[in-house]
Amino acid sequence: MSLTLRCGRFSLDLSRPLVMGIVNVTPDSFSDGHRFLAPEAAIAHAQRLIGEGAHIIDVGGESSRPGAASVSARDELERIVPVLRGLRDAPVPLSVDTVKPEVMRAAIGEGASMVNDITALASPEARRTVAASDCAVCLMHMRGEPRTMQEAPVYGNVVQEVRDFLSARVAAAESAGIDRSRVAIDPGFGFGKTVEHNLELLRRLAEFTGLGVPVLVGWSRKSSLGRITGRGAEDRLPASIAAALVAVQNGANIVRVHDVGATCDALAVWQAVERSNLNART
């Protein structure tokens, strides 16, 4: 099934896997906190990621790492608005990673064409905000909230429970007036899940494609990879690429990563092999 994701003035062709580049404008993100806190640094970093092949840039002003404390909307806006303004003419969609309706509204006004919400538009005002725009939205599953989500998460059937949750959130978005062509889903790897939960979700990721909307996956540099490899966040590039490739092989349409160039190269090899296999069959 060929999918297209409508993001404002952009229409993303998902017949091939796309790469979302991460720009954290925060002092405390788990792997690159404070490196791009200055607007000029964040803008330059985003431009580098676009040059490396990013199809979407995801700008966030509030860390959602395990144990992270929330920040005010004012602080979040002070961090991200100058960055969005500096990237307004970017040739790719700008996504804003936020849970706050007021931040969503301001970001959309500054040119963002996608909302990446780890609470899956739980707020009615957030649903109204996205519905009133032409933005895309990514609905993510999270058990609990960032401060406490990793405190012994338990599931009966993690794949079924996460899939049922996301199916319900897609329906809620549609009921609010958000067309399915603007909706993507994210199983929320690392958000209220053990390593075993994450691996089970990755192994059975194809079950999420049955919801009929694009699947976005974020494994980049996450602690589960550290527990598997024993490596620190800055040394998880090979593991991150491996996870991205497995995700794409299992049905992911978009991978959200820190290391755009390396991921694009790995995906280019994978796509070349897929084309070769197709040619051999025909």
FENUR-V392954 format. One record per pair of residues at least 24 apart in sequence whose ideal C-beta (glycine too) atoms are under 10 Angstrom apart, sorted by sequence separation. I is the first residue (numbers start at 0). J is the second residue. If there is no record, write none. Layout:
BEGIN
{{I;J} {I;J}}
END
This chain:
BEGIN
{{20;44} {21;45} {22;46} {36;60} {58;82} {75;99} {78;102} {82;106} {83;107} {85;109} {86;110} {87;111} {98;122} {100;124} {101;125} {103;127} {104;128} {107;131} {108;132} {111;135} {113;137} {114;138} {115;139} {117;141} {140;164} {161;185} {162;186} {184;208} {197;221} {218;242} {219;243} {233;257} {237;261} {240;264} {241;265} {244;268} {20;45} {22;47} {58;83} {72;97} {76;101} {80;105} {83;108} {84;109} {86;111} {99;124} {100;125} {103;128} {104;129} {107;132} {116;141} {139;164} {140;165} {161;186} {197;222} {198;223} {217;242} {218;243} {232;257} {236;261} {240;265} {244;269} {248;273} {22;48} {56;82} {75;101} {76;102} {79;105} {80;106} {83;109} {84;110} {99;125} {100;126} {102;128} {103;129} {106;132} {107;133} {118;144} {138;164} {139;165} {161;187} {184;210} {197;223} {216;242} {217;243} {236;262} {239;265} {240;266} {243;269} {247;273} {20;47} {21;48} {56;83} {72;99} {75;102} {79;106} {82;109} {83;110} {98;125} {100;127} {101;128} {104;131} {107;134} {117;144} {138;165} {184;211} {190;217} {194;221} {196;223} {197;224} {216;243} {218;245} {20;48} {58;86} {71;99} {72;100} {73;101} {80;108} {81;109} {83;111} {97;125} {100;128} {104;132} {106;134} {117;145} {140;168} {158;186} {182;210} {184;212} {185;213} {186;214} {188;216} {189;217} {194;222} {195;223} {218;246} {237;265} {19;48} {20;49} {69;98} {70;99} {72;101} {73;102} {76;105} {80;109} {99;128} {100;129} {103;132} {138;167} {139;168} {157;186} {161;190} {182;211} {183;212} {184;213} {185;214} {186;215} {187;216} {188;217} {189;218} {194;223} {197;226} {198;227} {216;245} {217;246} {18;48} {32;62} {56;86} {69;99} {72;102} {75;105} {76;106} {79;109} {138;168} {161;191} {182;212} {183;213} {184;214} {185;215} {186;216} {187;217} {188;218} {193;223} {194;224} {197;227} {216;246} {20;51} {22;53} {28;59} {71;102} {72;103} {75;106} {103;134} {117;148} {138;169} {161;192} {179;210} {181;212} {182;213} {183;214} {184;215} {185;216} {186;217} {188;219} {190;221} {192;223} {194;225} {215;246} {216;247} {20;52} {21;53} {32;64} {79;111} {136;168} {179;211} {180;212} {183;215} {184;216} {185;217} {189;221} {194;226} {214;246} {18;51} {20;53} {28;61} {29;62} {56;89} {63;96} {72;105} {76;109} {103;136} {136;169} {138;171} {179;212} {180;213} {188;221} {189;222} {193;226} {194;227} {214;247} {216;249} {218;251} {18;52} {19;53} {20;54} {22;56} {23;57} {24;58} {25;59} {27;61} {28;62} {29;63} {30;64} {55;89} {62;96} {63;97} {138;172} {189;223} {216;250} {217;251} {17;52} {18;53} {19;54} {20;55} {21;56} {22;57} {23;58} {24;59} {25;60} {27;62} {28;63} {29;64} {32;67} {56;91} {57;92} {58;93} {59;94} {60;95} {61;96} {63;98} {157;192} {161;196} {188;223} {189;224} {214;249} {216;251} {219;254} {17;53} {18;54} {19;55} {20;56} {21;57} {22;58} {23;59} {24;60} {25;61} {26;62} {28;64} {29;65} {53;89} {54;90} {55;91} {56;92} {57;93} {58;94} {59;95} {60;96} {61;97} {136;172} {157;193} {160;196} {188;224} {214;250} {215;251} {216;252} {217;253} {218;254} {219;255} {220;256} {17;54} {18;55} {19;56} {20;57} {21;58} {22;59} {23;60} {24;61} {25;62} {27;64} {29;66} {41;78} {45;82} {49;86} {54;91} {55;92} {56;93} {57;94} {58;95} {59;96} {60;97} {61;98} {154;191} {213;250} {214;251} {215;252} {216;253} {217;254} {218;255} {219;256} {220;257} {16;54} {17;55} {19;57} {20;58} {21;59} {22;60} {23;61} {25;63} {29;67} {41;79} {44;82} {45;83} {53;91} {54;92} {55;93} {56;94} {57;95} {58;96} {59;97} {61;99} {152;190} {153;191} {154;192} {157;195} {158;196} {161;199} {162;200} {213;251} {214;252} {215;253} {216;254} {217;255} {218;256} {219;257} {220;258} {15;54} {23;62} {25;64} {27;66} {28;67} {38;77} {42;81} {46;85} {52;91} {55;94} {56;95} {57;96} {58;97} {60;99} {95;134} {138;177} {148;187} {152;191} {154;193} {157;196} {161;200} {213;252} {214;253} {215;254} {216;255} {217;256} {219;258} {23;63} {27;67} {38;78} {41;81} {42;82} {45;85} {46;86} {49;89} {94;134} {149;189} {151;191} {152;192} {153;193} {157;197} {170;210} {172;212} {212;252} {213;253} {214;254} {215;255} {216;256} {217;257} {219;259} {13;54} {23;64} {27;68} {37;78} {38;79} {41;82} {42;83} {45;86} {49;90} {61;102} {93;134} {94;135} {96;137} {98;139} {136;177} {148;189} {149;190} {150;191} {152;193} {154;195} {157;198} {158;199} {162;203} {166;207} {169;210} {201;242} {204;245} {208;249} {209;250} {12;54} {25;67} {36;78} {38;80} {39;81} {40;82} {41;83} {42;84} {43;85} {49;91} {60;102} {92;134} {94;136} {126;168} {130;172} {135;177} {148;190} {149;191} {151;193} {154;196} {157;199} {158;200} {161;203} {165;207} {168;210} {169;211} {204;246} {207;249} {208;250} {11;54} {27;70} {35;78} {38;81} {39;82} {42;85} {46;89} {48;91} {92;135} {94;137} {96;139} {98;141} {129;172} {130;173} {134;177} {135;178} {148;191} {149;192} {153;196} {156;199} {157;200} {166;209} {169;212} {202;245} {204;247} {205;248} {206;249} {207;250} {208;251} {219;262} {11;55} {26;70} {37;81} {38;82} {41;85} {42;86} {45;89} {130;174} {131;175} {138;182} {139;183} {140;184} {141;185} {147;191} {148;192} {149;193} {152;196} {158;202} {159;203} {162;206} {166;210} {198;242} {201;245} {204;248} {205;249} {206;250} {207;251} {208;252} {9;54} {25;70} {37;82} {38;83} {41;86} {119;164} {126;171} {130;175} {131;176} {132;177} {133;178} {135;180} {136;181} {137;182} {138;183} {139;184} {140;185} {141;186} {142;187} {145;190} {154;199} {158;203} {161;206} {162;207} {165;210} {166;211} {197;242} {201;246} {204;249} {205;250} {9;55} {38;84} {39;85} {45;91} {60;106} {98;144} {119;165} {126;172} {129;175} {130;176} {131;177} {135;181} {136;182} {137;183} {138;184} {139;185} {140;186} {141;187} {144;190} {145;191} {154;200} {157;203} {158;204} {161;207} {166;212} {200;246} {203;249} {204;250} {205;251} {35;82} {38;85} {42;89} {98;145} {121;168} {125;172} {128;175} {129;176} {130;177} {134;181} {135;182} {136;183} {137;184} {138;185} {139;186} {140;187} {143;190} {144;191} {159;206} {162;209} {165;212} {198;245} {202;249} {203;250} {204;251} {45;93} {58;106} {119;167} {120;168} {123;171} {126;174} {127;175} {129;177} {130;178} {133;181} {135;183} {136;184} {137;185} {139;187} {140;188} {141;189} {142;190} {143;191} {158;206} {162;210} {201;249} {6;55} {25;74} {119;168} {120;169} {126;175} {127;176} {132;181} {138;187} {139;188} {141;190} {142;191} {158;207} {165;214} {200;249} {25;75} {118;168} {119;169} {121;171} {125;175} {126;176} {127;177} {140;190} {141;191} {142;192} {201;251} {4;55} {24;75} {58;109} {120;171} {126;177} {130;181} {139;190} {140;191} {141;192} {26;78} {116;168} {119;171} {120;172} {123;175} {129;181} {140;192} {24;77} {25;78} {58;111} {119;172} {129;182} {24;78} {25;79} {57;111} {63;117} {142;196} {188;242} {23;78} {24;79} {56;111} {63;118} {120;175} {24;80} {57;113} {59;115} {61;117} {22;79} {24;81} {55;112} {56;113} {58;115} {120;177} {24;82} {55;113} {57;115} {59;117} {188;246} {24;83} {22;82} {55;115} {140;200} {186;246} {120;182} {114;177} {22;86} {119;184} {186;251} {119;185} {185;251} {114;181} {140;207} {188;255} {113;181} {115;183} {117;185} {119;187} {184;252} {185;253} {112;181} {116;185} {183;252} {113;183} {115;185} {117;187} {183;253} {185;255} {20;91} {22;93} {25;96} {19;91} {22;94} {24;96} {18;91} {19;92} {21;94} {23;96} {117;190} {149;222} {17;91} {20;94} {22;96} {138;212} {19;94} {21;96} {69;144} {137;212} {63;139} {69;145} {137;213} {139;215} {19;96} {67;144} {68;145} {69;146} {137;214} {138;215} {63;141} {65;143} {67;145} {68;146} {135;213} {137;215} {139;217} {66;145} {67;146} {11;91} {55;135} {57;137} {65;145} {66;146} {137;217} {9;90} {11;92} {63;144} {64;145} {65;146} {66;147} {67;148} {9;91} {10;92} {55;137} {63;145} {65;147} {66;148} {9;92} {62;145} {65;148} {66;149} {8;92} {9;93} {61;145} {65;149} {66;150} {6;91} {7;92} {63;148} {64;149} {65;150} {6;92} {7;93} {5;92} {6;93} {4;92} {6;94} {19;113} {19;115} {7;107} {115;215} {8;110} {11;113} {115;217} {7;110} {9;112} {7;111} {8;112} {9;113} {6;111} {7;112} {6;112} {7;113} {5;112} {6;113} {5;113} {6;114} {4;113} {137;253} {19;137} {137;255} {94;215} {9;133} {11;135} {63;187} {65;189} {7;132} {8;133} {10;135} {64;189} {65;190} {7;133} {9;135} {63;189} {64;190} {65;191} {6;133} {7;134} {63;190} {5;133} {6;134} {7;135} {5;134} {6;135} {5;135} {6;136} {4;135} {4;136} {4;137} {115;255} {65;221} {64;221} {65;222} {57;215} {64;222} {96;255} {29;189} {55;215} {57;217} {94;255} {19;183} {64;232} {10;180} {13;183} {11;183} {5;178} {5;179} {6;180} {7;181} {5;180} {6;181} {4;180} {5;181} {2;179} {3;180} {4;181} {5;182} {6;183} {2;180} {4;182} {4;183} {2;183} {30;219} {31;220} {30;220} {29;220} {30;221} {28;220} {29;221} {30;222} {29;222} {17;213} {19;215} {21;217} {29;225} {57;253} {19;216} {17;215} {19;217} {21;219} {55;253} {57;255} {20;219} {21;220} {54;253} {57;256} {13;213} {16;216} {19;219} {32;232} {55;255} {13;214} {30;231} {31;232} {11;213} {30;232} {31;233} {29;232} {30;233} {53;256} {56;259} {28;232} {30;235} {54;259} {2;208} {53;259} {51;258} {52;259} {53;260} {0;208} {4;212} {48;256} {51;259} {52;260} {0;209} {2;211} {4;213} {30;239} {48;257} {50;259} {51;260} {53;262} {54;263} {2;212} {3;213} {48;258} {49;259} {50;260} {51;261} {52;262} {53;263} {0;211} {2;213} {4;215} {48;259} {51;262} {52;263} {2;214} {47;259} {48;260} {51;263} {52;264} {47;260} {51;264} {52;266} {48;263} {52;267} {18;243} {31;257} {16;243} {30;257} {16;244} {28;257} {16;246} {17;247} {16;247} {15;247} {16;248} {16;250} {17;251} {19;253} {21;255} {23;257} {16;251} {17;252} {18;253} {19;254} {20;255} {21;256} {22;257} {16;252} {17;253} {18;254} {19;255} {20;256} {21;257} {15;252} {16;253} {17;254} {18;255} {19;256} {20;257} {21;258} {14;252} {16;254} {17;255} {18;256} {20;258} {21;259} {13;252} {20;259} {13;253} {18;258} {19;259} {20;260} {11;252} {18;259} {11;253} {18;260} {20;262} {19;262} {20;263} {18;262} {18;263} {16;262} {17;263} {16;263} {4;252} {18;266} {4;253} {17;266} {2;252} {16;266} {15;266} {15;267} {16;269} {16;270} {15;270} {15;273}}
END
